[in-house]
């Protein structure tokens, strides 16, 4: 290393340091914009297509289990029963957001578009149990019992109506016993209506 | 100290009944407490200012939660550090581990004793002032090395080694860059050095403008001192990205706090020495602070000295947030290949200047030419 190089090194160090210090001084004296977000008070505006926590609009949900089947990490679980009008009724719908990886497959696949991503991203907790979102407040067994009761009532009503119709028919013109046997079958099949669980 | 004791006894006749050594001891303890309180306050407020400056320079806000605009943050930090669990690693050398932070803190705090805060305002006006500062701050090396070694942790050990190598290397340019001031004043006492820079030339009486070599000496000193106190462009011992914070990884609570306080104390010492040796210390341009009546001289000189020193601290922080960290080999090269030779050349230059011009600085020469 020659003397000229040595001196040049020193000069370069001094000049570059001065340059850098000029820049930082400008920022130090006149900080044009603060990049700090004062978090709890100010919040980041979430982009439109942000994949935050999942939300299921249980009123729209048809309990088709598509989301459960497509989920790669099995974070969604649901239980359902067949209701009186032959539609599936949700007994429970849980999403474990501690497991969810926000891939969005469940949202894409949802036929009634009831499952959506929200903008939510704050759910720190010291208890993993709190990370499981329950979208149906009621206990699953209660819902099932209620639906079963409704179904039974509806069936009883249907049977009564059928009997009445039969009686009316019989009063008008006693004919074959075919419709009565059909109604009887429906009534008899009702006490255990929809114990099937499409979850599996 | 004796003169001060005697003057105190003269001022308060009631003290005359007590033996002289008791009054002396009382004075020593009192000045020690005052300096300690000052050091701790500076270290606390310094940590806050450092973060605020960093915030401004990096377009952030910095602490603003505790107290108005965050000014009580350092108290909260202090309380936190005191309340935190004090952990000594199971396989660490417990005695040395506990001793190390005190050595580091004492090394940095003891240097406050000779700082010439104002006219006659220093805890002790030692006639070996600069020598004493250099000696006492060397304790930090032992403390840091001890902390690294006693932690029984590879990273701590590496950090301690690096810190020791760095501090020892940079002690040479620091010492060599301070000697011009000693040569000009003809004394090692910091008060004498400050006094030598007064006079009729105001700003130009300062050692900084004494001659070209002292001018460069100041910058060399400042660079080397910044490195000796492990400030950021040279903060290799801490290097949190590679060394997980270096020699103090295993420390928690107030023991960690002591390292932290020592670092800020060192910052002030560096700034105070720069002020005293190159920036005229407590001298105010065109005002003779010694001649002012009563306590005003002391107060004025105290304010001026602190102002200059704090400005230097701010410059240190400014540099700290400007330059990126050096690599180990770059650090060593900077010390041994650049700073050490340059300070020697400077020392030679100052000596020759004093010899050739009979101890006169540039302002005096100009004045003698004109007169």
Interface residues (C-beta under 8 A of the other chain):
Chain A: X9 X10 X17 X20 X21 X23 X24 X25 X27 X28 X29 X31 X32 X33 X34 X35 X36 X38
Chain B: X53 X55 X56 X57 X58 X59 X60 X61 X318 X319 X321 X322 X323 X338 X342
